[in-house]
Amino acid sequence: MRILVIAAAVLALTAASAQAQGRRQPNDGAKPADNTPKVDEKAYKAALERIPEPKDKYDPWGGARPSEPAKKPK
């Protein structure tokens, strides 16, 4: 009898969580307001042109390994 009660409880919890995932909000047919800013291509390209070119090549692993390879002894 105890196994039957536990099985029923597990089944009820599983069904409740599955039903909660399937619920959707009612749609009034109205489109949501588009609050995202519009991308200005000219301003974007101008901003890219203002970025200076680096003098040295960036090495993200520079701290993890030596900058010069190890020399082989003769």
SEKOL-15487 format. One record per residue: residue in three letters; x, y, z negated of N, C-alpha, C in turn; chain; residue number from 1. Coordinates in nm, 2 decimals, always signed. Atoms other than C-alpha are relative to their C-alpha. Example, Ala and Ser with C-alpha at 12.3 -4.5 7.8 and 13.67 -1.06 7.14 Angstrom:
<res ALA n_east +0.09 n_north -0.12 n_up +0.00 ca_east +1.23 ca_north -0.45 ca_up -0.78 c_east +0.09 c_north +0.12 c_up +0.00 chain A n 1>
<res SER n_east -0.09 n_north -0.11 n_up +0.00 ca_east +1.37 ca_north -0.11 ca_up -0.71 c_east -0.08 c_north +0.11 c_up -0.08 chain A n 2>
END
This chain:
<res MET n_east +0.08 n_north -0.12 n_up +0.00 ca_east +0.00 ca_north +0.00 ca_up +0.00 c_east +0.09 c_north +0.13 c_up +0.00 chain A n 1>
<res ARG n_east -0.08 n_north -0.12 n_up +0.00 ca_east +0.28 ca_north +0.24 ca_up -0.08 c_east +0.07 c_north +0.02 c_up +0.13 chain A n 2>
<res ILE n_east -0.07 n_north -0.02 n_up -0.14 ca_east +0.45 ca_north +0.18 ca_up +0.26 c_east -0.10 c_north +0.06 c_up +0.09 chain A n 3>
<res LEU n_east +0.10 n_north -0.06 n_up -0.09 ca_east +0.12 ca_north +0.27 ca_up +0.43 c_east -0.02 c_north +0.15 c_up -0.03 chain A n 4>
<res VAL n_east +0.02 n_north -0.14 n_up +0.03 ca_east +0.09 ca_north +0.60 ca_up +0.24 c_east +0.13 c_north +0.08 c_up +0.05 chain A n 5>
<res ILE n_east -0.12 n_north -0.06 n_up -0.05 ca_east +0.46 ca_north +0.68 ca_up +0.32 c_east +0.00 c_north +0.02 c_up +0.15 chain A n 6>
<res ALA n_east +0.00 n_north -0.01 n_up -0.15 ca_east +0.41 ca_north +0.60 ca_up +0.69 c_east -0.10 c_north +0.10 c_up +0.04 chain A n 7>
<res ALA n_east +0.10 n_north -0.10 n_up -0.04 ca_east +0.09 ca_north +0.81 ca_up +0.70 c_east +0.06 c_north +0.15 c_up -0.02 chain A n 8>
<res ALA n_east -0.05 n_north -0.13 n_up +0.03 ca_east +0.27 ca_north +1.11 ca_up +0.54 c_east +0.11 c_north +0.04 c_up +0.10 chain A n 9>
<res VAL n_east -0.11 n_north -0.03 n_up -0.10 ca_east +0.57 ca_north +1.08 ca_up +0.78 c_east -0.07 c_north +0.03 c_up +0.14 chain A n 10>
<res LEU n_east +0.07 n_north -0.02 n_up -0.13 ca_east +0.33 ca_north +1.06 ca_up +1.08 c_east -0.07 c_north +0.14 c_up +0.00 chain A n 11>
<res ALA n_east +0.07 n_north -0.13 n_up +0.01 ca_east +0.13 ca_north +1.36 ca_up +0.95 c_east +0.10 c_north +0.12 c_up +0.02 chain A n 12>
<res LEU n_east -0.10 n_north -0.10 n_up -0.01 ca_east +0.44 ca_north +1.57 ca_up +0.91 c_east +0.06 c_north +0.02 c_up +0.14 chain A n 13>
<res THR n_east -0.05 n_north -0.01 n_up -0.13 ca_east +0.57 ca_north +1.48 ca_up +1.25 c_east -0.10 c_north +0.06 c_up +0.10 chain A n 14>
<res ALA n_east +0.11 n_north -0.06 n_up -0.09 ca_east +0.24 ca_north +1.56 ca_up +1.42 c_east -0.02 c_north +0.15 c_up -0.02 chain A n 15>
<res ALA n_east +0.02 n_north -0.14 n_up +0.03 ca_east +0.21 ca_north +1.89 ca_up +1.24 c_east +0.12 c_north +0.08 c_up +0.06 chain A n 16>
<res SER n_east -0.11 n_north -0.07 n_up -0.06 ca_east +0.56 ca_north +2.00 ca_up +1.35 c_east -0.01 c_north +0.01 c_up +0.15 chain A n 17>
<res ALA n_east +0.01 n_north +0.00 n_up -0.15 ca_east +0.50 ca_north +1.90 ca_up +1.71 c_east -0.11 c_north +0.09 c_up +0.04 chain A n 18>
<res GLN n_east +0.11 n_north -0.09 n_up -0.04 ca_east +0.17 ca_north +2.09 ca_up +1.72 c_east +0.04 c_north +0.14 c_up -0.02 chain A n 19>
<res ALA n_east -0.04 n_north -0.14 n_up +0.03 ca_east +0.33 ca_north +2.40 ca_up +1.57 c_east +0.09 c_north +0.05 c_up +0.12 chain A n 20>
<res GLN n_east -0.09 n_north -0.03 n_up -0.10 ca_east +0.59 ca_north +2.39 ca_up +1.85 c_east -0.08 c_north +0.03 c_up +0.13 chain A n 21>
<res GLY n_east +0.08 n_north -0.02 n_up -0.12 ca_east +0.32 ca_north +2.38 ca_up +2.12 c_east -0.09 c_north +0.12 c_up +0.00 chain A n 22>
<res ARG n_east +0.10 n_north -0.12 n_up +0.01 ca_east +0.12 ca_north +2.69 ca_up +2.01 c_east +0.06 c_north +0.11 c_up +0.08 chain A n 23>
<res ARG n_east -0.04 n_north -0.12 n_up -0.07 ca_east +0.14 ca_north +2.99 ca_up +2.23 c_east -0.09 c_north +0.12 c_up -0.04 chain A n 24>
<res GLN n_east +0.08 n_north -0.12 n_up +0.04 ca_east +0.03 ca_north +3.35 ca_up +2.17 c_east -0.09 c_north +0.03 c_up +0.12 chain A n 25>
<res PRO n_east +0.09 n_north -0.03 n_up -0.11 ca_east -0.27 ca_north +3.46 ca_up +2.37 c_east +0.06 c_north +0.12 c_up +0.09 chain A n 26>
<res ASN n_east -0.05 n_north -0.10 n_up -0.09 ca_east -0.18 ca_north +3.67 ca_up +2.68 c_east -0.11 c_north +0.09 c_up +0.05 chain A n 27>
<res ASP n_east +0.11 n_north -0.09 n_up -0.04 ca_east -0.39 ca_north +3.98 ca_up +2.75 c_east +0.01 c_north +0.03 c_up +0.15 chain A n 28>
<res GLY n_east -0.02 n_north -0.03 n_up -0.14 ca_east -0.26 ca_north +4.00 ca_up +3.10 c_east +0.08 c_north +0.12 c_up +0.02 chain A n 29>
<res ALA n_east -0.08 n_north -0.12 n_up -0.01 ca_east -0.07 ca_north +4.32 ca_up +3.03 c_east +0.15 c_north -0.04 c_up +0.00 chain A n 30>
<res LYS n_east -0.14 n_north +0.02 n_up -0.01 ca_east +0.29 ca_north +4.33 ca_up +3.12 c_east +0.07 c_north +0.07 c_up -0.12 chain A n 31>
<res PRO n_east -0.07 n_north -0.07 n_up +0.11 ca_east +0.53 ca_north +4.41 ca_up +2.83 c_east +0.08 c_north +0.12 c_up +0.05 chain A n 32>
<res ALA n_east -0.07 n_north -0.12 n_up -0.04 ca_east +0.70 ca_north +4.75 ca_up +2.84 c_east +0.15 c_north -0.04 c_up +0.03 chain A n 33>
<res ASP n_east -0.14 n_north +0.02 n_up -0.03 ca_east +1.04 ca_north +4.73 ca_up +3.01 c_east +0.09 c_north +0.11 c_up -0.06 chain A n 34>
<res ASN n_east -0.08 n_north -0.10 n_up +0.07 ca_east +1.27 ca_north +4.91 ca_up +2.77 c_east +0.15 c_north -0.02 c_up +0.03 chain A n 35>
<res THR n_east -0.14 n_north +0.01 n_up -0.03 ca_east +1.59 ca_north +4.79 ca_up +2.92 c_east +0.05 c_north +0.11 c_up +0.09 chain A n 36>
<res PRO n_east -0.04 n_north -0.11 n_up -0.08 ca_east +1.80 ca_north +5.07 ca_up +3.07 c_east +0.04 c_north -0.05 c_up +0.14 chain A n 37>
<res LYS n_east -0.03 n_north +0.04 n_up -0.13 ca_east +1.85 ca_north +5.07 ca_up +3.44 c_east +0.15 c_north +0.02 c_up +0.02 chain A n 38>
<res VAL n_east -0.15 n_north +0.00 n_up -0.02 ca_east +2.21 ca_north +5.00 ca_up +3.56 c_east +0.02 c_north +0.10 c_up +0.12 chain A n 39>
<res ASP n_east -0.04 n_north -0.10 n_up -0.10 ca_east +2.36 ca_north +5.29 ca_up +3.76 c_east +0.13 c_north -0.05 c_up +0.06 chain A n 40>
<res GLU n_east -0.11 n_north +0.06 n_up -0.06 ca_east +2.60 ca_north +5.13 ca_up +4.01 c_east +0.12 c_north +0.10 c_up +0.02 chain A n 41>
<res LYS n_east -0.10 n_north -0.10 n_up -0.02 ca_east +2.79 ca_north +5.45 ca_up +4.08 c_east +0.07 c_north +0.03 c_up -0.14 chain A n 42>
<res ALA n_east -0.06 n_north -0.03 n_up +0.14 ca_east +2.85 ca_north +5.52 ca_up +3.70 c_east +0.08 c_north -0.13 c_up -0.04 chain A n 43>
<res TYR n_east -0.07 n_north +0.12 n_up +0.04 ca_east +2.95 ca_north +5.15 ca_up +3.65 c_east +0.14 c_north -0.01 c_up +0.07 chain A n 44>
<res LYS n_east -0.12 n_north +0.01 n_up -0.08 ca_east +3.21 ca_north +5.16 ca_up +3.93 c_east +0.10 c_north +0.12 c_up -0.04 chain A n 45>
<res ALA n_east -0.09 n_north -0.11 n_up +0.05 ca_east +3.34 ca_north +5.50 ca_up +3.81 c_east +0.06 c_north -0.03 c_up -0.14 chain A n 46>
<res ALA n_east -0.05 n_north +0.04 n_up +0.13 ca_east +3.38 ca_north +5.36 ca_up +3.46 c_east +0.11 c_north -0.10 c_up +0.02 chain A n 47>
<res LEU n_east -0.11 n_north +0.10 n_up -0.03 ca_east +3.58 ca_north +5.07 ca_up +3.60 c_east +0.12 c_north +0.06 c_up +0.05 chain A n 48>
<res GLU n_east -0.12 n_north -0.07 n_up -0.05 ca_east +3.81 ca_north +5.31 ca_up +3.78 c_east +0.08 c_north +0.07 c_up -0.10 chain A n 49>
<res ARG n_east -0.07 n_north -0.07 n_up +0.11 ca_east +3.89 ca_north +5.49 ca_up +3.46 c_east +0.08 c_north -0.09 c_up -0.09 chain A n 50>
<res ILE n_east -0.08 n_north +0.09 n_up +0.08 ca_east +4.03 ca_north +5.18 ca_up +3.30 c_east +0.14 c_north -0.01 c_up +0.05 chain A n 51>
<res PRO n_east -0.14 n_north +0.00 n_up -0.05 ca_east +4.41 ca_north +5.20 ca_up +3.31 c_east +0.05 c_north -0.14 c_up +0.02 chain A n 52>
<res GLU n_east -0.06 n_north +0.13 n_up -0.02 ca_east +4.61 ca_north +4.92 ca_up +3.45 c_east +0.11 c_north -0.03 c_up -0.11 chain A n 53>
<res PRO n_east -0.10 n_north +0.02 n_up +0.10 ca_east +4.83 ca_north +4.75 ca_up +3.19 c_east +0.14 c_north -0.01 c_up +0.06 chain A n 54>
<res LYS n_east -0.14 n_north +0.00 n_up -0.04 ca_east +5.20 ca_north +4.79 ca_up +3.21 c_east +0.06 c_north -0.14 c_up +0.00 chain A n 55>
<res ASP n_east -0.04 n_north +0.14 n_up +0.02 ca_east +5.28 ca_north +4.44 ca_up +3.08 c_east -0.11 c_north -0.10 c_up +0.02 chain A n 56>
<res LYS n_east +0.10 n_north +0.10 n_up -0.01 ca_east +5.10 ca_north +4.12 ca_up +3.15 c_east -0.04 c_north -0.05 c_up -0.14 chain A n 57>
<res TYR n_east +0.04 n_north +0.04 n_up +0.13 ca_east +4.89 ca_north +4.02 ca_up +2.85 c_east +0.01 c_north -0.15 c_up -0.01 chain A n 58>
<res ASP n_east -0.02 n_north +0.14 n_up +0.03 ca_east +4.98 ca_north +3.69 ca_up +2.69 c_east -0.08 c_north -0.04 c_up -0.12 chain A n 59>
<res PRO n_east +0.08 n_north +0.03 n_up +0.12 ca_east +4.70 ca_north +3.56 ca_up +2.46 c_east +0.07 c_north -0.10 c_up -0.09 chain A n 60>
<res TRP n_east -0.06 n_north +0.10 n_up +0.07 ca_east +4.92 ca_north +3.27 ca_up +2.35 c_east +0.14 c_north +0.04 c_up -0.05 chain A n 61>
<res GLY n_east -0.13 n_north -0.05 n_up +0.03 ca_east +5.23 ca_north +3.49 ca_up +2.28 c_east +0.04 c_north -0.03 c_up -0.14 chain A n 62>
<res GLY n_east -0.03 n_north +0.02 n_up +0.14 ca_east +5.21 ca_north +3.44 ca_up +1.90 c_east +0.01 c_north -0.15 c_up -0.03 chain A n 63>
<res ALA n_east +0.00 n_north +0.14 n_up +0.03 ca_east +5.17 ca_north +3.06 ca_up +1.93 c_east +0.12 c_north -0.07 c_up +0.06 chain A n 64>
<res ARG n_east -0.12 n_north +0.06 n_up -0.06 ca_east +5.48 ca_north +2.99 ca_up +2.14 c_east +0.10 c_north +0.11 c_up +0.03 chain A n 65>
<res PRO n_east -0.11 n_north -0.10 n_up -0.03 ca_east +5.81 ca_north +3.16 ca_up +2.22 c_east -0.02 c_north +0.06 c_up +0.14 chain A n 66>
<res SER n_east +0.02 n_north -0.07 n_up -0.12 ca_east +5.81 ca_north +3.41 ca_up +2.50 c_east +0.10 c_north -0.06 c_up +0.11 chain A n 67>
<res GLU n_east -0.10 n_north +0.05 n_up -0.09 ca_east +6.12 ca_north +3.25 ca_up +2.66 c_east +0.00 c_north -0.16 c_up -0.02 chain A n 68>
<res PRO n_east -0.01 n_north +0.15 n_up +0.02 ca_east +6.14 ca_north +2.87 ca_up +2.73 c_east +0.13 c_north -0.04 c_up -0.06 chain A n 69>
<res ALA n_east -0.12 n_north +0.05 n_up +0.07 ca_east +6.38 ca_north +2.67 ca_up +2.53 c_east +0.11 c_north -0.04 c_up +0.10 chain A n 70>
<res LYS n_east -0.11 n_north +0.03 n_up -0.09 ca_east +6.72 ca_north +2.63 ca_up +2.70 c_east +0.05 c_north -0.14 c_up -0.04 chain A n 71>
<res LYS n_east -0.06 n_north +0.13 n_up +0.02 ca_east +6.86 ca_north +2.28 ca_up +2.75 c_east +0.15 c_north +0.01 c_up -0.03 chain A n 72>
<res PRO n_east -0.14 n_north +0.00 n_up +0.03 ca_east +7.20 ca_north +2.22 ca_up +2.59 c_east +0.08 c_north -0.08 c_up +0.11 chain A n 73>
<res LYS n_east -0.08 n_north +0.07 n_up -0.10 ca_east +7.48 ca_north +2.12 ca_up +2.83 c_east +0.06 c_north -0.12 c_up -0.04 chain A n 74>
END
